[in-house]
Amino acid sequence: EKIDYLGAVGFAGAVAAILLGVNKSQAWGWSDARTLGLILGGIVALTLFVRWELRIPSPIINVRLFTDRKFSLTMLATVAIAAGPLGVITMIIPIIMQTPSTGDFGLGLSATHAGWLSFIGSLFGFACTPLSGRISAAVGSRASMLLGTSLFIVGIVVMLTAHHSVV
C-alpha cells in the first residue's frame, strides 16, 4: 500500500503548531498574535488533515474509527491519563531526582545519573509493552486500563512515601 506522506507531514505540522503556540503562550501571552496564529493555524491544519484522511484509501490515521463510541472513549481516557497524571509525573520525577538531598525531598543526582535512570525506566516500560497486550487480550481493555491505572497509583504512593530512595 502507498504511504500517506502528505498526511504524516500535515499531522506533524498541525500538532507542532498547536504545541508551540501553547508552549510559547507563557512568554508571549495568550492574546498575542503569534500564540493565536500558531494555535488557530494548527487547528485549521488539523481540520484539513482530517478531511484529507477521509478521502484517501490508505490514511496514516483512520479517523473513521473515532465514530465508534467505545474507541473514542478509550482514546479520550488514554489521553486524559497520559496528559494528566503521566504528563505531570514526567516533570516531577526529574525534579525529585536532581533536587539536593538536603531538602525535604530529592535524591541529589546529577543530570547524567537522572538521565540514565529515566532511560532505564523507559526501557523497562518498552519491554513490558507486549505483556500489556497479552493482559488486554486475556481480560479485556477496560480491566487492563484499570490495572495499569491502579499500578500507576501504587507507584505514586510509593514515590510519595519513599522519595529519598532511588528505587
Phi, psi and omega per residue, in radians:
E1 nan 2.677 -3.125
K2 -1.360 2.371 3.131
I3 -1.423 2.371 -3.120
D4 -1.494 1.350 -3.123
Y5 -1.128 -0.712 -3.134
L6 -1.091 -0.730 3.097
G7 -1.115 -0.717 3.129
A8 -1.101 -0.787 3.139
V9 -1.176 -0.720 3.126
G10 -1.097 -0.770 3.131
F11 -1.142 -0.798 3.137
A12 -1.062 -0.757 3.131
G13 -1.129 -0.729 3.141
A14 -1.102 -0.859 -3.133
V15 -1.131 -0.725 3.134
A16 -1.078 -0.741 3.141
A17 -1.111 -0.785 3.137
I18 -1.110 -0.830 -3.121
L19 -1.138 -0.669 3.104
L20 -1.149 -0.722 3.091
G21 -1.059 -0.792 3.117
V22 -1.145 -0.731 -3.122
N23 -1.119 -0.720 -3.103
K24 -1.450 -0.124 -3.081
S25 -1.058 -0.561 3.132
Q26 -1.175 -0.724 -3.130
A27 -1.355 -0.718 -3.053
W28 -1.588 -0.486 -3.027
G29 1.689 2.605 -3.090
W30 -1.208 -0.454 -3.106
S31 -1.622 -0.007 3.120
D32 -1.149 2.471 -3.105
A33 -1.051 -0.604 3.138
R34 -1.165 -0.767 3.128
T35 -1.086 -0.905 -3.127
L36 -1.097 -0.686 3.129
G37 -1.093 -0.765 3.126
L38 -1.133 -0.808 -3.093
I39 -1.178 -0.840 3.137
L40 -1.165 -0.685 3.069
G41 -1.076 -0.692 3.089
G42 -1.134 -0.687 3.113
I43 -1.159 -0.732 3.087
V44 -1.086 -0.784 3.121
A45 -1.095 -0.657 3.110
L46 -1.158 -0.672 3.090
T47 -1.124 -0.771 3.092
L48 -1.111 -0.652 3.100
F49 -1.057 -0.812 -3.134
V50 -1.090 -0.769 3.118
R51 -1.070 -0.699 3.109
W52 -1.114 -0.824 -3.093
E53 -1.110 -0.525 3.109
L54 -1.280 -0.327 -3.068
R55 -1.676 -0.334 -3.017
I56 -1.756 2.701 -3.079
P57 -1.288 -0.508 -3.121
S58 -2.202 1.362 -3.097
P59 -1.255 2.680 3.088
I60 -1.252 -0.575 3.033
I61 -2.265 2.144 -3.141
N62 -1.425 1.564 -3.066
V63 -1.190 -0.287 3.087
R64 -1.122 -0.410 3.112
L65 -1.082 -0.443 -3.116
F66 -1.246 -0.140 3.054
T67 -1.360 -0.296 3.071
D68 -1.402 2.112 -3.057
R69 -1.019 -0.788 -3.121
K70 -1.106 -0.746 3.120
F71 -1.093 -0.816 -3.116
S72 -1.087 -0.754 3.125
L73 -1.141 -0.671 3.103
T74 -1.122 -0.769 3.118
M75 -1.131 -0.690 3.117
L76 -1.116 -0.763 3.105
A77 -1.112 -0.714 3.133
T78 -1.115 -0.770 3.118
V79 -1.138 -0.720 -3.140
A80 -1.092 -0.720 3.127
I81 -1.245 -0.732 -3.105
A82 -1.208 -0.745 -3.104
A83 -1.390 -0.547 -3.116
G84 -1.418 -1.723 -3.048
P85 -1.045 -0.784 -3.110
L86 -1.184 -0.650 3.111
G87 -1.122 -0.703 3.124
V88 -1.191 -0.705 -3.123
I89 -1.094 -0.636 3.134
T90 -1.143 -0.340 3.054
M91 -1.585 -0.621 -3.053
I92 -1.305 -0.714 -3.071
I93 -1.041 -0.828 3.086
P94 -1.065 -0.603 3.104
I95 -1.118 -0.797 3.133
I96 -1.107 -0.740 -3.100
M97 -1.145 -0.617 -3.018
Q98 -1.756 -0.153 3.091
T99 -1.223 2.400 3.138
P100 -0.973 2.505 -3.076
S101 -1.292 -0.042 3.140
T102 -1.375 -0.252 -3.120
G103 -1.520 -2.922 -3.140
D104 -1.209 -0.449 3.089
F105 -2.526 2.909 3.092
G106 2.091 2.557 -3.111
L107 -1.841 -0.226 3.113
G108 1.185 0.505 -3.119
L109 -1.435 2.648 3.028
S110 -1.259 2.863 3.106
A111 -1.042 -0.616 3.136
T112 -1.142 -0.839 -3.135
H113 -1.165 -0.675 3.082
A114 -1.103 -0.709 3.102
G115 -1.099 -0.731 3.111
W116 -1.108 -0.755 3.113
L117 -1.097 -0.718 3.095
S118 -1.115 -0.700 3.119
F119 -1.101 -0.778 3.117
I120 -1.103 -0.729 3.094
G121 -1.079 -0.698 3.105
S122 -1.144 -0.717 3.097
L123 -1.099 -0.684 3.104
F124 -1.082 -0.780 3.107
G125 -1.090 -0.729 3.114
F126 -1.097 -0.732 -3.130
A127 -1.172 -0.504 -3.118
C128 -1.488 -0.093 -3.116
T129 -1.002 -0.784 3.093
P130 -1.073 -0.587 3.097
L131 -1.112 -0.685 3.102
S132 -1.053 -0.752 3.102
G133 -1.106 -0.696 3.116
R134 -1.161 -0.693 3.107
I135 -1.113 -0.758 3.109
S136 -1.072 -0.722 3.132
A137 -1.166 -0.604 -3.074
A138 -1.382 -0.735 -3.015
V139 -2.062 -0.062 -3.139
G140 1.731 2.731 -3.062
S141 -1.230 -0.583 3.133
R142 -1.124 -0.841 3.130
A143 -1.129 -0.652 3.118
S144 -1.108 -0.750 3.128
M145 -1.164 -0.708 3.097
L146 -1.106 -0.693 3.096
L147 -1.110 -0.815 3.126
G148 -1.075 -0.740 3.113
T149 -1.142 -0.683 3.099
S150 -1.119 -0.760 3.087
L151 -1.094 -0.644 3.093
F152 -1.091 -0.774 3.132
I153 -1.111 -0.727 3.079
V154 -1.062 -0.753 3.115
G155 -1.068 -0.689 3.111
I156 -1.144 -0.760 3.125
V157 -1.074 -0.753 3.104
V158 -1.092 -0.742 -3.130
M159 -1.122 -0.663 -3.128
L160 -1.283 -0.529 -3.105
T161 -1.639 -0.390 -3.125
A162 -2.200 0.793 -3.038
H163 -1.328 0.050 3.057
H164 -1.750 0.136 -3.115
S165 -2.044 2.378 3.097
V166 -1.102 -0.662 -3.126
V167 -1.098 nan nan
